Amino acid sequence: MMILIDNYDSFTYNIVQYLKELGVEPKVFENDKITINELKNIDFQRIIISPGAGNPDTAGIS
């Protein structure tokens, strides 16, 4: 499984569409809707952190 952390940047869904073209269906989580501990309980092989966040105050778990 591949996880993509969404930093509320519109480019995130360009990445998702590209991955789908490659046959990968990433699980997308918004950066402030999941915790590090929750991520630890998910069996994944790869993680992508999207562009965005703007500043540390809005970076969530990124």
PyMOL commands that set and color helices and strands:
alter all, ss='L'
color gray80, all
select helices_A, chain A and resi 12-21+36-40+56-58
alter helices_A, ss='H'
color red, helices_A
select strands_A, chain A and resi 2-6+27-30+46-49
alter strands_A, ss='S'
color yellow, strands_A
deselect
rebuild
show_as cartoon
